[in-house]
Amino acid sequence: MIAPVPVCQACREDITDPDDAVYVGHEEGSSGPGWDIYAHRAHVDQMEPDPVATRILSRVLIARALE
């Protein structure tokens, strides 16, 4: 089985150099395991933070602050 070439989420181009691929996160699939999200090293700063993870982190920080 051939491993799929990762695609940069910022520019939507294939990442042909494995050293240039930066793991950004994982997106859940509705009917399967989902897929990993990658970006070029030069494009990582253009990626938006994961809204679900941001919402979870904010709830945890608020709960800790109110203890």
Solvent accessible surface area in square Angstrom, and as a share of the most:
residue,aa,sasa,rsa
1,M,236,1.05
2,I,161,0.82
3,A,80,0.62
4,P,115,0.72
5,V,82,0.47
6,P,38,0.24
7,V,63,0.36
8,C,0,0.00
9,Q,60,0.27
10,A,39,0.31
11,C,45,0.27
12,R,158,0.58
13,E,109,0.49
14,D,83,0.43
15,I,3,0.02
16,T,120,0.70
17,D,72,0.37
18,P,109,0.69
19,D,110,0.57
20,D,40,0.21
21,A,21,0.17
22,V,36,0.21
23,Y,119,0.45
24,V,57,0.33
25,G,19,0.18
26,H,81,0.36
27,E,79,0.35
28,E,130,0.58
29,G,20,0.20
30,S,126,0.81
31,S,116,0.75
32,G,41,0.39
33,P,119,0.75
34,G,22,0.21
35,W,137,0.48
36,D,70,0.36
37,I,27,0.14
38,Y,62,0.24
39,A,0,0.00
40,H,27,0.12
41,R,154,0.56
42,A,80,0.62
43,H,43,0.19
44,V,57,0.33
45,D,126,0.65
46,Q,114,0.51
47,M,48,0.21
48,E,146,0.65
49,P,98,0.62
50,D,78,0.40
51,P,89,0.56
52,V,75,0.43
53,A,53,0.41
54,T,68,0.40
55,R,119,0.44
56,I,102,0.52
57,L,104,0.52
58,S,45,0.29
59,R,164,0.60
60,V,62,0.35
61,L,94,0.47
62,I,103,0.52
63,A,56,0.43
64,R,162,0.59
65,A,84,0.65
66,L,146,0.73
67,E,177,0.79
